Amino acid sequence: MIKAIVTDIEGTTSDIAFVHKVLFPYARERMAAFVQAEQNNQAVIEQLQAVRDLAGAELDVAGVIKTLIQWIDDDQKITPLKALQGMIWQSGYENGDFTGHVYNDAVANLKRWQQQGIALYVFSSGSVKAQKLLFGYSDAGDMTPLFSGYFDTKIGAKRERAAYDAILAAIGLQGGEVLFLSDVVAELDAAAEAGIHTVLLDRDHTRDAGVHTKVDGFDAINPAAL
């Protein structure tokens, strides 16, 4: 019996284009000014030091900014970058520059599953802060009351089993009681290694699901059948 559903965001609940054509450019354009203005903010100081640690060099502020911009251009899933992007996106959401895109079928089914007593969680490479912003300022309004928790790369890499073992420990369930939704087969492979049920979201009908169940939208997902 499925007691919890863990969902990815990009390509799963939300259009990849929103992330790549709205969020990423917004943060890239503002990263330099944000770091320069907030470099003495303790929360920012911690992330800048994490960038230096990962870069293996005692970079000055200009060097840190250059590294961050390069990571954005390379679409790197690096924790301090995601944390800083989340801080920048917050002002965008709060100012009404954009709202978080969530597919209508995802909205409807997440609400239905939560009403049925299934606990909902998010696991995304974007920071927990960014996840809460996207759902808190979504096209459908504030969706955060639907979720019982959020996980990002601090718990582990999305393509490694250890992350899913850690999520199971955190939510106190066995793999057979959990369903993971994603548009990336390698992530589903890692979740399956931890004994978690998996479903591939293939909205554009372009992916080979391998051993995983494949659907083209949330309406085709039936947790009760698993």
N, C-alpha and C positions, 0 to 999 in steps of 0.2 A: 504494500500500500504506500502510495506517495504521500509523504507528510510535509515535504518542502520542495520548492522549485527554486533553483539558482539560475539566473539569466544573465547572459552577456548583454551589452548595450549595442555597440556599433555593428550594424548589419543584422541585428537580431530584433531588439525592440525599436531601434531607430535607424534611420537612413544613413548609410556611410557618407553620403554627400553632405549631410548637415555637419558632420564632424570635420570632414576634409575641406569643405568649401566655405564653411562659416566659422566654426570654432578655431581650427588651426590657424587660418589667416588672421583672425582677430587677435589671437595671442601673439603671433609672430610680429605683427605690426606694432604691438605695444610692449613687447618684452624689454627692449633696451630702456625705454623711458620708465617702465615700472621698476626694474632692478635699480636703476640710478636713483629713483625717488625713494624707494623703500629699503635700500641696502642696510639701514641701521635698525630696521624693524626685526625684532628677535626671531619671529617666524621665518622671515626671509633670510636672515643671517644663517640659520640652520640649513636651509636648502642650498644656499650658495656654497657653504662649506662642503655639503654632500657632493655638489658638482665638482669641486676641487679634488675631493677624495677619489671620485670615480675617474677623473681626468688624470690623476696621478701627478698633479703639478700645482704649485702655489700660485694660481692665476690671479691677476688683478681683476677688477670689476669688468673692464673691457674684455679681458680674456674669458671670463665666465659667460658674459653675454654672447660672445662669438661662439662658444661651445654650445650654449643653449639653442641658438639659432640653427646651428649645424644639426643638432639632434632633431629639431623640428623638421628641417628639410629632409632628414633621413628617416623620418617617422619612427624614431626610437621610442621604445616603451620603458623609459627610465624614470624612476620614482621622483627625484627632485624636480625634473622637468614637468612631470604631471602635476606635482604640488603647486609649482609656480603658475602653470597654465590655469589651474583651478582658481587661484587668487585673482588672476586677470579676468577670467570668465565671470566671476562673481559680479564685478561692476557692470559687465555687459548685460547680464540677466536683470540685475537690479535697475539698470537704467532703461530697460525695455528695448535694448538694441536688437535682441532676438529672443525667441522662446525655444525651449528644448523640444526637438522633434521626437515624437513617439507615434508609431503606426497605430491607426484606429483599432485594428484587430488585437494588437498587444494591450492597449488600454482596456478594452472590453474583457478580454480573457484574464488579465491580471486581476481585475476587480472581481470577476466571477470566482476565480480560484481562491482568492483571499476570503471571500464570503463563504466558501465551502470549508474553510478552516485549514487550508494549505498555507504554510508559512512561506513567504517570498523573500528571496535574497538577491542581491546583485553582485556579480564578480566581473570587474572590468579592469582593463589596463589603465584607464583614467583614474585619478585619485578619488577617494571616497568623497571628498569635498565636491569634486566635479560631478560625480554621480548624483549627489543630493541636489545640486544646483539644477542639473538637467531635468530631473523628475519633479523638483520643487517648483520650477518655472516652466513646466511643460506646456505644449499646445493644449493639453486637456486640463490644465490647472495643476494644483498641488497634488502630486501622486505619492508623496513620501509616506503618508499614513498607511499605504499598502504594504510597505516593506518592513521586515523584521530586522534586517541588517544589511551591511554593505562590506564588500571586500575588494581590495586593490592589490597591486603587486607587492605590497608589504608582506602579504601572507605567502607569497611565492609566485613563480612564473606560471603563466596560464597554460603553458605547454608541458608542464612537469607534474607528475603525479603528486608530489609532495604538497603542492598547493591545495589539492582537493582533499587529501588526507587531513590537512590542517583545517580546512573548512568544515569537514565532517566533525572533527573534534570540537570546533568552536560552536557548532549548532547542536551538538549532542545527538546526532542521528547516525544510523548505519547507511552505507552506500545504497542499499536496496530500497531505502525510504526516500531517496532524493533523486530528482530529475534535473539535469543540466541542459540548458538551451544555448546554442551558439551557432555561428555561421562558419566556424573554423574547425575543420576536421581534426587537426592536430590537438586542439584544445579538448575536443570530445574524446579523442584517444586517451589523453592523460586522465580525464575524469573517469572513463570506463575502467582504466587500470585500478582505480580506487573503488571499483564496484558500483559506481553511480550510473543510473539510467541516463541515456543521452538521446537528444533529438537535434538534427541538423536543420537549421533554417536556411532554405535555399530559395529565396524570393525570386531570383532571376533565372532559376533552372540551369545553372552552369556548373554545379559542383557534383563530384562523385562522392557519395556519402560513405563509401566503404561498408563497414559493418553497422553503421548507425542508421536509425530511422530518419527518413528525410521528409520534410513538409515544406510547403511554400507559404505558410502563414500560421499564426497562432490558432486560428479556427480549426485547424486540422490536428491539433494536439489534444489527446485525451488521457490525462494522468490516471484516470480510473482504470484504464485498460492495461496499465503497466504492472 
